[in-house]
């Protein structure tokens, strides 16, 4: 199935649809009650430049996105961290995710990053296959630390 889409940098006006995709991803990841941020948080933090996103749009509606921010590795230098990456269910397996990912790699190169980094759940086989298809190295020996200050 070929779908006419546009992949572009997100604008402030896209944030409600991006937020909805984040909530949908949390549901998919079996964490429906974990989203503590609000749309107002997104608007404020996006305006501050804390994060950016690419969106895939079809007929004026956002059907996928890659939300990212800059990061630093003491071993690798400047990195782009992919926080959330999702394509709505009806549009999966159409190549949209690949196009978003390819564009994200272009963004990372343009920003002078040495790495693109993300996390993937160990049970998310479709995502793991996608990343492996793209020749990504998935580090299975590091645990993620997380806590509120």
DSSP file (Angstrom, degrees, kcal/mol; ACC not computed):
  #  RESIDUE AA STRUCTURE BP1 BP2  ACC     N-H-->O    O-->H-N    N-H-->O    O-->H-N    TCO  KAPPA ALPHA  PHI   PSI    X-CA   Y-CA   Z-CA
    1    1 A X              0   0    0      0, 0.0     2,-0.5     0, 0.0     0, 0.0   0.000 360.0 360.0 360.0 124.9    0.0    0.0    0.0
    2    2 A X        -     0   0    0     93,-0.0     2,-0.4     2,-0.0    93,-0.1  -0.875 360.0-170.4-100.9 128.1    1.4    3.4   -1.0
    3    3 A X        -     0   0    0     -2,-0.5     2,-0.8    91,-0.3    88,-0.0  -0.967  24.3-126.6-121.7 132.7    0.4    6.3    1.0
    4    4 A X        +     0   0    0     -2,-0.4    55,-0.4     2,-0.0     2,-0.3  -0.677  46.8 161.2 -78.2 110.0    1.1   10.0    0.2
    5    5 A X        -     0   0    0     -2,-0.8     2,-0.4    53,-0.1    53,-0.2  -0.890  33.6-143.3-129.4 160.7    2.7   11.4    3.2
    6    6 A X  E     -A   57   0A   0     51,-2.2    51,-3.0    -2,-0.3     2,-0.5  -0.989  10.1-157.1-120.6 131.4    4.9   14.4    4.1
    7    7 A X  E     +A   56   0A   0     -2,-0.4     2,-0.3    49,-0.2    49,-0.2  -0.950  32.2 144.8-109.1 126.2    7.7   14.1    6.7
    8    8 A X  E     -A   55   0A   0     47,-2.1    47,-2.9    -2,-0.5     2,-0.1  -0.941  52.9 -76.2-151.6 167.3    8.6   17.4    8.2
    9    9 A X  E     -A   54   0A   0     -2,-0.3    45,-0.2    45,-0.2     2,-0.1  -0.447  58.1-105.7 -66.8 143.4    9.8   19.1   11.4
   10   10 A X        -     0   0    0     43,-3.0     2,-0.3    -2,-0.1    43,-0.2  -0.373  30.8-153.9 -72.3 150.2    7.0   19.5   14.0
   11   11 A X    >   -     0   0    0     -2,-0.1     3,-2.0    41,-0.1     4,-0.5  -0.780  33.5-102.9-115.8 163.7    5.4   22.9   14.7
   12   12 A X  G >  S+     0   0    0      1,-0.3     3,-1.6    -2,-0.3     4,-0.3   0.867 121.4  61.4 -54.3 -38.0    3.8   24.1   17.9
   13   13 A X  G 3  S+     0   0    0      1,-0.3     3,-0.3     2,-0.1    -1,-0.3   0.680  97.9  59.4 -65.5 -16.2    0.4   23.5   16.3
   14   14 A X  G X> S+     0   0    0     -3,-2.0     4,-2.3     1,-0.2     3,-0.6   0.610  78.4  93.1 -84.3 -13.2    1.3   19.8   15.9
   15   15 A X  H <> S+     0   0    0     -3,-1.6     4,-3.0    -4,-0.5     5,-0.2   0.821  78.2  55.8 -58.7 -37.6    1.7   19.3   19.7
   16   16 A X  H 3> S+     0   0    0     -3,-0.3     4,-2.0    -4,-0.3    -1,-0.2   0.929 113.0  42.4 -60.2 -41.3   -1.9   18.1   20.5
   17   17 A X  H <> S+     0   0    0     -3,-0.6     4,-1.9    -4,-0.3    -2,-0.2   0.873 114.2  51.5 -71.7 -36.2   -1.6   15.3   17.9
   18   18 A X  H  X S+     0   0    0     -4,-2.3     4,-2.2     2,-0.2    -2,-0.2   0.928 109.3  50.8 -63.3 -44.3    2.0   14.5   19.1
   19   19 A X  H  X S+     0   0    0     -4,-3.0     4,-2.3     1,-0.2    -2,-0.2   0.916 108.0  52.2 -59.6 -43.7    0.7   14.3   22.6
   20   20 A X  H  X S+     0   0    0     -4,-2.0     4,-2.2     1,-0.2    -1,-0.2   0.880 108.7  51.0 -60.8 -37.7   -2.1   12.0   21.6
   21   21 A X  H  X S+     0   0    0     -4,-1.9     4,-2.4     2,-0.2    -1,-0.2   0.884 107.8  52.8 -66.8 -37.9    0.5    9.7   19.9
   22   22 A X  H  X S+     0   0    0     -4,-2.2     4,-2.2     2,-0.2    -2,-0.2   0.920 110.1  47.8 -62.5 -43.2    2.6    9.7   23.0
   23   23 A X  H  X S+     0   0    0     -4,-2.3     4,-1.9     2,-0.2    -2,-0.2   0.910 111.1  51.0 -63.8 -41.9   -0.4    8.6   25.0
   24   24 A X  H  X S+     0   0    0     -4,-2.2     4,-2.3     1,-0.2    -2,-0.2   0.885 109.5  50.9 -62.9 -38.2   -1.2    5.9   22.4
   25   25 A X  H  X S+     0   0    0     -4,-2.4     4,-2.5     2,-0.2    -1,-0.2   0.897 106.8  53.9 -66.1 -40.0    2.4    4.7   22.7
   26   26 A X  H  <>S+     0   0    0     -4,-2.2     5,-3.2     2,-0.2    -1,-0.2   0.891 109.2  48.8 -61.1 -39.2    2.1    4.5   26.5
   27   27 A X  H ><5S+     0   0    0     -4,-1.9     3,-1.7     3,-0.2     5,-0.2   0.937 111.2  49.4 -64.5 -46.6   -1.0    2.3   26.1
   28   28 A X  H 3<5S+     0   0    0     -4,-2.3    -2,-0.2     1,-0.3    -1,-0.2   0.872 108.8  53.3 -58.9 -38.0    0.9    0.1   23.6
   29   29 A X  T 3<5S-     0   0    0     -4,-2.5    -1,-0.3    -5,-0.1    -2,-0.2   0.291 119.2-112.5 -83.7  11.0    3.8   -0.2   26.0
   30   30 A X  T < 5S+     0   0    0     -3,-1.7    -3,-0.2    -5,-0.1    -2,-0.1   0.807  92.3 106.0  64.2  32.9    1.4   -1.4   28.7
   31   31 A X    > < +     0   0    0     -5,-3.2     3,-2.0    -6,-0.2     4,-0.4  -0.350  30.6 152.1-132.5  51.4    1.9    1.8   30.7
   32   32 A X  T 3  S+     0   0    0      1,-0.3     3,-0.3    -5,-0.2    -5,-0.2   0.737  75.6  45.4 -61.7 -23.2   -1.3    3.8   30.2
   33   33 A X  T 3  S+     0   0    0      1,-0.2    -1,-0.3    -7,-0.1    -6,-0.0   0.312  91.5  84.5-100.9   8.8   -1.1    5.6   33.5
   34   34 A X    <   +     0   0    0     -3,-2.0     2,-0.9   -11,-0.1    -1,-0.2   0.643  57.7 101.2 -88.6 -14.8    2.5    6.6   33.3
   35   35 A X        +     0   0    0     -4,-0.4   -12,-0.0    -3,-0.3   -13,-0.0  -0.604  37.7 162.2 -75.1 108.7    2.2    9.8   31.2
   36   36 A X        +     0   0    0     -2,-0.9    -1,-0.2     2,-0.1     2,-0.1   0.614  43.6  93.4-102.1 -17.5    2.4   12.5   33.7
   37   37 A X        -     0   0    0      1,-0.1     2,-0.3     4,-0.0     3,-0.0  -0.356  65.0-143.0 -73.1 158.4    3.2   15.4   31.4
   38   38 A X     >  -     0   0    0      1,-0.1     4,-2.2    -2,-0.1     5,-0.1  -0.733  27.2-107.2-115.0 167.2    0.4   17.6   30.1
   39   39 A X  H  > S+     0   0    0     -2,-0.3     4,-2.4     1,-0.2     5,-0.2   0.870 122.9  56.7 -60.3 -35.8   -0.1   19.2   26.7
   40   40 A X  H  > S+     0   0    0      2,-0.2     4,-2.4     1,-0.2    -1,-0.2   0.892 104.4  52.1 -63.6 -39.0    0.7   22.5   28.4
   41   41 A X  H  > S+     0   0    0      2,-0.2     4,-3.0     1,-0.2     5,-0.3   0.935 109.0  51.0 -58.9 -46.0    4.0   21.0   29.5
   42   42 A X  H  X S+     0   0    0     -4,-2.2     4,-2.6     1,-0.2     5,-0.3   0.925 110.2  48.4 -58.0 -46.3    4.7   20.0   25.9
   43   43 A X  H  X S+     0   0    0     -4,-2.4     4,-2.0     1,-0.2    -1,-0.2   0.926 115.2  44.6 -61.6 -45.1    3.9   23.5   24.6
   44   44 A X  H  X S+     0   0    0     -4,-2.4     4,-1.3     2,-0.2    -2,-0.2   0.933 117.5  42.9 -65.9 -46.9    6.1   25.2   27.2
   45   45 A X  H  <>S+     0   0    0     -4,-3.0     5,-2.4     2,-0.2     6,-0.5   0.819 112.5  52.9 -73.5 -31.8    9.1   22.8   26.8
   46   46 A X  H ><5S+     0   0    0     -4,-2.6     3,-1.3    -5,-0.3    -1,-0.2   0.915 108.2  51.5 -65.8 -43.3    8.9   22.7   23.0
   47   47 A X  H 3<5S+     0   0    0     -4,-2.0    -2,-0.2    -5,-0.3    -1,-0.2   0.819 107.5  53.6 -62.9 -30.5    9.0   26.5   23.0
   48   48 A X  T 3<5S-     0   0    0     -4,-1.3    -1,-0.3    -5,-0.1    -2,-0.2   0.539 115.9-117.8 -80.1  -7.2   12.1   26.3   25.2
   49   49 A X  T < 5S+     0   0    0     -3,-1.3    -3,-0.2    -4,-0.3    -2,-0.1   0.674  71.9 136.3  80.3  17.3   13.7   24.0   22.7
   50   50 A X  S   <S+     0   0    0     -5,-2.4     2,-0.3     1,-0.1    20,-0.2   0.832  74.4   8.4 -67.8 -31.5   14.0   21.1   25.1
   51   51 A X        -     0   0    0     -6,-0.5     2,-0.3    -9,-0.1    18,-0.2  -0.962  62.0-162.0-144.7 162.8   12.8   18.6   22.4
   52   52 A X  E     - B   0  68A   0     16,-2.9    16,-2.6    -2,-0.3     2,-0.3  -0.833  10.5-160.0-133.0 171.9   12.0   18.5   18.7
   53   53 A X  E     - B   0  67A   0     -2,-0.3   -43,-3.0    14,-0.2     2,-0.4  -0.995  15.2-141.2-153.7 153.4   10.0   16.1   16.6
   54   54 A X  E     -AB   9  66A   0     12,-2.4    12,-2.2    -2,-0.3     2,-0.4  -0.909  26.0-158.7-106.6 144.4    9.5   14.9   13.1
   55   55 A X  E     -AB   8  65A   0    -47,-2.9   -47,-2.1    -2,-0.4     2,-0.6  -0.947  15.5-145.4-125.6 148.8    6.0   14.2   12.0
   56   56 A X  E     -AB   7  64A   0      8,-2.6     7,-2.9    -2,-0.4     8,-1.1  -0.965  26.9-166.8-107.0 119.4    4.5   12.1    9.2
   57   57 A X  E     -AB   6  62A   0    -51,-3.0   -51,-2.2    -2,-0.6     2,-0.4  -0.891  13.6-178.2-115.3 139.8    1.4   13.7    7.9
   58   58 A X  E >  S- B   0  61A   0      3,-3.0     3,-1.9    -2,-0.4   -53,-0.1  -0.988  76.1 -13.1-135.9 123.2   -1.3   12.3    5.6
   59   59 A X  T 3  S-     0   0    0     -2,-0.4     3,-0.1   -55,-0.4    -1,-0.1   0.864 129.6 -53.6  52.3  39.8   -4.3   14.4    4.5
   60   60 A X  T 3  S+     0   0    0      1,-0.2     2,-0.4     0, 0.0    -1,-0.3   0.493 118.1 109.2  78.9   3.4   -3.5   17.0    7.0
   61   61 A X  E <  S-B   58   0A   0     -3,-1.9    -3,-3.0   -44,-0.0     2,-0.5  -0.921  71.0-123.2-116.3 138.4   -3.4   14.6    9.9
   62   62 A X  E     +B   57   0A   0     -2,-0.4    -5,-0.2    -5,-0.2     3,-0.1  -0.686  33.3 169.3 -81.2 123.1   -0.3   13.4   11.8
   63   63 A X  E     +     0   0A   0     -7,-2.9    25,-3.4    -2,-0.5     2,-0.3   0.424  63.0  11.8-114.5  -3.3   -0.1    9.6   11.6
   64   64 A X  E     -BC  56  87A   0     -8,-1.1    -8,-2.6    23,-0.3     2,-0.3  -0.982  60.5-176.9-165.7 160.6    3.4    9.1   13.0
   65   65 A X  E     -BC  55  86A   0     21,-2.7    21,-2.5    -2,-0.3     2,-0.4  -0.994  21.2-148.7-161.3 158.2    6.2   10.9   14.8
   66   66 A X  E     -BC  54  85A   0    -12,-2.2   -12,-2.4    -2,-0.3     2,-0.5  -0.970  21.1-163.5-129.6 114.1    9.7   10.7   16.1
   67   67 A X  E     +BC  53  84A   0     17,-3.0    16,-2.2    -2,-0.4    17,-1.5  -0.867  21.5 160.7-104.3 130.2   10.3   12.9   19.2
   68   68 A X  E     -BC  52  82A   0    -16,-2.6   -16,-2.9    -2,-0.5     2,-0.3  -0.904  23.2-164.9-145.7 166.8   13.9   13.5   20.1
   69   69 A X  E     - C   0  81A   0     12,-1.9    12,-3.2    -2,-0.3     2,-0.2  -0.960  35.6 -90.9-148.5 164.8   16.4   15.7   22.0
   70   70 A X  E     + C   0  80A   0     -2,-0.3     2,-0.3   -20,-0.2    10,-0.2  -0.508  45.4 176.2 -77.8 147.9   20.1   16.4   22.1
   71   71 A X  E     - C   0  79A   0      8,-2.8     8,-2.8    -2,-0.2     2,-0.4  -0.910  21.0-133.8-144.2 169.5   22.2   14.3   24.5
   72   72 A X  E     - C   0  78A   0     -2,-0.3     2,-0.5     6,-0.2     6,-0.2  -0.997   8.7-162.8-133.4 134.1   25.9   13.9   25.4
   73   73 A X  E  >  - C   0  77A   0      4,-2.6     4,-2.6    -2,-0.4    -2,-0.0  -0.964  16.0-148.3-113.3 129.4   27.9   10.8   25.8
   74   74 A X  T  4 S+     0   0    0     -2,-0.5    -1,-0.1     1,-0.2     4,-0.1   0.760 103.8  39.7 -65.9 -21.9   31.3   11.0   27.6
   75   75 A X  T  4 S+     0   0    0      2,-0.1    -1,-0.2    -3,-0.0    -2,-0.0   0.789 131.0  22.6 -93.4 -32.7   32.4    8.1   25.4
   76   76 A X  T  4 S-     0   0    0      1,-0.3     2,-0.3    39,-0.0    -2,-0.2   0.599  92.9-141.0-115.7 -15.2   30.8    9.1   22.1
   77   77 A X  E  <  +C   73   0A   0     -4,-2.6    -4,-2.6    37,-0.1    -1,-0.3  -0.665  64.2  21.7  92.9-145.3   30.2   12.8   22.2
   78   78 A X  E    S+C   72   0A   0     -2,-0.3    36,-3.1    34,-0.2    37,-0.9  -0.409  71.9 177.0 -68.5 127.9   27.2   14.6   20.8
   79   79 A X  E     -Cd  71 115A   0     -8,-2.8    -8,-2.8    34,-0.2     2,-0.5  -0.908  31.0-134.0-130.8 157.2   24.1   12.3   20.4
   80   80 A X  E     -Cd  70 116A   0     35,-2.0    37,-2.7    -2,-0.3     2,-0.6  -0.966  24.2-151.1-106.2 126.1   20.5   12.6   19.3
   81   81 A X  E     -Cd  69 117A   0    -12,-3.2   -12,-1.9    -2,-0.5     2,-0.8  -0.888   2.7-148.9-103.9 118.6   18.3   10.7   21.8
   82   82 A X  E     +Cd  68 118A   0     35,-3.2    37,-0.5    -2,-0.6   -14,-0.2  -0.762  20.3 175.3 -85.4 109.1   15.1    9.3   20.3
   83   83 A X  E     +     0   0A   0    -16,-2.2     2,-0.4    -2,-0.8   -15,-0.2   0.927  64.7   9.1 -83.3 -48.8   12.5    9.4   23.1
   84   84 A X  E     +C   67   0A   0    -17,-1.5   -17,-3.0    34,-0.0     2,-0.4  -0.998  57.3 177.8-139.4 140.9    9.4    8.2   21.3
   85   85 A X  E     +C   66   0A   0     -2,-0.4     2,-0.3   -19,-0.2   -19,-0.2  -0.951  19.3 153.4-144.5 116.2    8.8    6.8   17.8
   86   86 A X  E     -C   65   0A   0    -21,-2.5   -21,-2.7    -2,-0.4     2,-0.4  -1.000  27.7-166.4-150.6 144.1    5.4    5.7   16.7
   87   87 A X  E     -C   64   0A   0     -2,-0.3   -23,-0.3   -23,-0.3     5,-0.1  -0.996  44.3-101.7-123.9 133.8    3.3    5.2   13.6
   88   88 A X    >   -     0   0    0    -25,-3.4     3,-2.0    -2,-0.4     4,-0.4  -0.221  36.5-109.4 -57.0 145.3   -0.5    4.7   14.1
   89   89 A X  G >  S+     0   0    0      1,-0.3     3,-1.5     2,-0.2    -1,-0.1   0.825 114.0  54.2 -47.3 -48.1   -1.6    1.1   13.8
   90   90 A X  G 3  S+     0   0    0      1,-0.3    -1,-0.3     3,-0.0    -2,-0.1   0.720 111.4  47.7 -65.5 -15.9   -3.5    1.4   10.4
   91   91 A X  G X  S+     0   0    0     -3,-2.0     3,-0.7   -28,-0.2     5,-0.5   0.363  84.5 115.5-106.2   3.7   -0.4    2.9    8.8
   92   92 A X  T <  S+     0   0    0     -3,-1.5    -4,-0.0    -4,-0.4    -3,-0.0  -0.379  71.4  28.8 -72.8 155.2    2.2    0.4   10.0
   93   93 A X  T 3  S+     0   0    0     -2,-0.1    -1,-0.2     1,-0.1    -4,-0.0   0.762  92.5 101.8  65.2  28.5    4.0   -1.8    7.5
   94   94 A X  S <  S-     0   0    0     -3,-0.7   -91,-0.3   -92,-0.0    -2,-0.1   0.365 100.4-102.4-115.6   0.3    3.7    0.8    4.8
   95   95 A X  S  > S+     0   0    0     -4,-0.1     4,-2.1   -93,-0.1     5,-0.1   0.381  91.6 115.8  94.4  -3.4    7.2    2.2    5.0
   96   96 A X  H  > S+     0   0    0     -5,-0.5     4,-2.5     1,-0.2     5,-0.2   0.922  75.4  51.2 -66.1 -43.4    6.3    5.3    6.9
   97   97 A X  H  > S+     0   0    0     -6,-0.2     4,-2.6     1,-0.2    -1,-0.2   0.903 110.1  50.0 -59.7 -41.6    8.3    4.3   10.0
   98   98 A X  H  > S+     0   0    0      2,-0.2     4,-2.9     1,-0.2    -1,-0.2   0.909 110.1  50.0 -63.9 -41.8   11.4    3.7    7.8
   99   99 A X  H  X S+     0   0    0     -4,-2.1     4,-2.1     2,-0.2    -2,-0.2   0.905 112.1  47.6 -64.2 -40.8   11.0    7.1    6.1
  100  100 A X  H  X S+     0   0    0     -4,-2.5     4,-2.3     2,-0.2    -2,-0.2   0.927 113.5  48.1 -63.1 -44.9   10.7    8.7    9.6
  101  101 A X  H  X S+     0   0    0     -4,-2.6     4,-2.2     2,-0.2    -2,-0.2   0.910 110.8  50.4 -64.5 -43.2   13.7    6.9   10.8
  102  102 A X  H  X S+     0   0    0     -4,-2.9     4,-1.8     1,-0.2    -1,-0.2   0.907 111.2  48.9 -61.0 -41.8   15.8    7.7    7.7
  103  103 A X  H  X S+     0   0    0     -4,-2.1     4,-2.3     1,-0.2    -1,-0.2   0.885 108.4  54.1 -65.7 -37.8   14.9   11.4    8.1
  104  104 A X  H  X S+     0   0    0     -4,-2.3     4,-2.6     1,-0.2    -2,-0.2   0.898 106.0  52.2 -63.0 -40.4   15.9   11.2   11.8
  105  105 A X  H  X S+     0   0    0     -4,-2.2     4,-2.3     1,-0.2    -1,-0.2   0.894 108.4  51.6 -61.5 -39.1   19.3    9.9   10.8
  106  106 A X  H  X S+     0   0    0     -4,-1.8     4,-2.7     2,-0.2    -2,-0.2   0.914 109.2  50.0 -62.3 -42.8   19.6   12.8    8.4
  107  107 A X  H  X S+     0   0    0     -4,-2.3     4,-2.0     2,-0.2    -2,-0.2   0.928 109.7  50.8 -61.0 -45.6   18.8   15.2   11.2
  108  108 A X  H  <>S+     0   0    0     -4,-2.6     5,-2.7     1,-0.2     4,-0.2   0.915 112.5  46.3 -60.2 -43.3   21.4   13.6   13.5
  109  109 A X  H ><5S+     0   0    0     -4,-2.3     3,-1.6     1,-0.2    -1,-0.2   0.928 110.9  52.0 -63.9 -44.8   24.0   13.9   10.8
  110  110 A X  H 3<5S+     0   0    0     -4,-2.7    -1,-0.2     1,-0.3    -2,-0.2   0.818 108.5  51.8 -62.6 -30.7   23.1   17.5   10.1
  111  111 A X  T 3<5S-     0   0    0     -4,-2.0    -1,-0.3    -5,-0.2    -2,-0.2   0.424 118.2-112.8 -85.7   0.9   23.4   18.3   13.8
  112  112 A X  T < 5 +     0   0    0     -3,-1.6   -34,-0.2    -4,-0.2    -3,-0.2   0.776  58.4 163.4  76.3  26.4   26.9   16.8   13.9
  113  113 A X      < -     0   0    0     -5,-2.7   -34,-0.2    -6,-0.2    -1,-0.2  -0.507  35.2-157.5 -80.3 146.3   25.9   13.9   16.1
  114  114 A X  S    S+     0   0    0    -36,-3.1     2,-0.3    -2,-0.2   -35,-0.2   0.634  77.1  23.9 -92.0 -17.7   28.1   10.8   16.4
  115  115 A X  E     -d   79   0A   0    -37,-0.9   -35,-2.0    -7,-0.1     2,-0.4  -0.977  55.9-148.2-145.3 154.3   25.2    8.6   17.6
  116  116 A X  E     -d   80   0A   0     -2,-0.3     2,-0.3   -37,-0.2   -35,-0.2  -0.999  32.9-174.6-116.4 127.3   21.5    8.1   17.5
  117  117 A X  E     +d   81   0A   0    -37,-2.7   -35,-3.2    -2,-0.4     2,-0.3  -0.929  13.4 150.4-128.8 149.2   20.4    6.4   20.7
  118  118 A X  E     -d   82   0A   0     -2,-0.3     2,-0.3   -37,-0.2   -35,-0.1  -0.932  35.1-115.5-158.5 176.0   17.1    5.1   22.0
  119  119 A X        -     0   0    0    -37,-0.5     2,-0.4    -2,-0.3    19,-0.0  -0.925  22.5-169.9-120.5 150.2   15.5    2.4   24.2
  120  120 A X        -     0   0    0     -2,-0.3     2,-0.1     8,-0.0    -2,-0.0  -0.998  28.5-112.0-139.4 138.8   13.3   -0.4   23.2
  121  121 A X    >   -     0   0    0     -2,-0.4     3,-1.6     1,-0.1     7,-0.2  -0.443  25.0-126.2 -69.7 141.0   11.3   -2.8   25.4
  122  122 A X  T 3  S+     0   0    0      1,-0.3    -1,-0.1    -2,-0.1    18,-0.0   0.690 108.9  49.6 -65.2 -18.0   12.7   -6.4   25.3
  123  123 A X  T 3  S+     0   0    0      1,-0.1     2,-2.1     2,-0.0    -1,-0.3   0.503  81.1 100.0 -95.4  -5.7    9.2   -7.7   24.4
  124  124 A X    <>  +     0   0    0     -3,-1.6     4,-2.5     1,-0.2     3,-0.3  -0.489  45.8 169.6 -84.1  74.1    8.6   -5.3   21.5
  125  125 A X  H  > S+     0   0    0     -2,-2.1     4,-2.8     1,-0.2     5,-0.2   0.850  70.7  54.8 -57.9 -41.4    9.5   -7.8   18.8
  126  126 A X  H  > S+     0   0    0      1,-0.2     4,-2.0    -3,-0.2    -1,-0.2   0.926 112.7  44.0 -60.7 -41.0    8.3   -5.6   15.8
  127  127 A X  H  > S+     0   0    0     -3,-0.3     4,-2.7     2,-0.2     5,-0.2   0.918 112.8  51.5 -68.2 -42.6   10.4   -2.7   17.0
  128  128 A X  H  X S+     0   0    0     -4,-2.5     4,-2.7     1,-0.2     5,-0.2   0.930 110.8  48.2 -60.0 -45.6   13.4   -4.9   17.7
  129  129 A X  H  X S+     0   0    0     -4,-2.8     4,-2.5     2,-0.2    -1,-0.2   0.898 110.6  52.7 -61.1 -40.1   13.2   -6.4   14.1
  130  130 A X  H  X S+     0   0    0     -4,-2.0     4,-1.3    -5,-0.2    -2,-0.2   0.946 112.4  43.4 -60.6 -49.3   12.9   -2.9   12.7
  131  131 A X  H  <>S+     0   0    0     -4,-2.7     5,-2.4     1,-0.2    -2,-0.2   0.897 113.9  50.4 -66.4 -39.9   16.0   -1.7   14.4
  132  132 A X  H ><5S+     0   0    0     -4,-2.7     3,-1.9     1,-0.2    -1,-0.2   0.890 106.2  56.0 -64.1 -38.1   17.9   -4.9   13.6
  133  133 A X  H 3<5S+     0   0    0     -4,-2.5    -1,-0.2     1,-0.3    -2,-0.2   0.838 105.8  52.6 -60.0 -32.3   16.9   -4.5    9.9
  134  134 A X  T 3<5S-     0   0    0     -4,-1.3    -1,-0.3    -5,-0.2    -2,-0.2   0.278 120.8-112.7 -88.0  10.7   18.5   -1.1   10.1
  135  135 A X  T < 5 +     0   0    0     -3,-1.9    -3,-0.2     1,-0.2     2,-0.2   0.776  59.8 161.9  65.6  30.1   21.7   -2.7   11.4
  136  136 A X      < -     0   0    0     -5,-2.4     2,-0.6    -6,-0.1    -1,-0.2  -0.483  40.7-124.2 -76.6 150.6   21.4   -1.1   14.9
  137  137 A X        -     0   0    0     -2,-0.2     2,-0.7     2,-0.0    -1,-0.0  -0.878  21.8-157.5 -94.0 121.0   23.3   -2.4   17.8
  138  138 A X        -     0   0    0     -2,-0.6     2,-0.7   -19,-0.0   -19,-0.0  -0.898   7.7-147.0-103.9 113.3   21.0   -3.3   20.6
  139  139 A X        +     0   0    0     -2,-0.7     3,-0.3     1,-0.1    -2,-0.0  -0.688  22.0 173.9 -82.9 112.9   22.8   -3.3   24.0
  140  140 A X        +     0   0    0     -2,-0.7    -1,-0.1     1,-0.2   -18,-0.0   0.378  68.2  67.6-100.3   3.5   21.2   -6.0   26.2
  141  141 A X  S    S+     0   0    0      2,-0.0     2,-0.4     0, 0.0    -1,-0.2   0.381  81.4  84.4-106.7   3.9   23.7   -5.7   29.0
  142  142 A X        -     0   0    0     -3,-0.3     2,-0.3     2,-0.0    -3,-0.0  -0.899  63.1-150.2-108.2 134.8   22.9   -2.2   30.3
  143  143 A X        -     0   0    0     -2,-0.4     2,-0.5     0, 0.0    -2,-0.0  -0.775  19.5-122.6 -98.4 148.9   20.1   -1.5   32.8
  144  144 A X        -     0   0    0     -2,-0.3     2,-0.3     2,-0.0   -25,-0.0  -0.797  20.5-151.9 -94.8 127.7   18.3    1.8   32.7
  145  145 A X        +     0   0    0     -2,-0.5     2,-0.3     2,-0.0     0, 0.0  -0.782  22.5 165.8 -97.3 143.8   18.3    3.8   35.9
  146  146 A X        +     0   0    0     -2,-0.3     2,-0.3     2,-0.0    -2,-0.0  -0.951   4.0 145.4-159.7 132.8   15.4    6.2   36.6
  147  147 A X        -     0   0    0     -2,-0.3     2,-0.3     0, 0.0    -2,-0.0  -0.969  45.5-102.8-163.7 157.0   14.1    8.1   39.7
  148  148 A X              0   0    0     -2,-0.3    -2,-0.0     1,-0.1     0, 0.0  -0.608 360.0 360.0 -79.4 141.9   12.4   11.3   40.6
  149  149 A X              0   0    0     -2,-0.3    -1,-0.1     0, 0.0     0, 0.0   0.500 360.0 360.0 -72.9 360.0   14.7   13.9   42.2
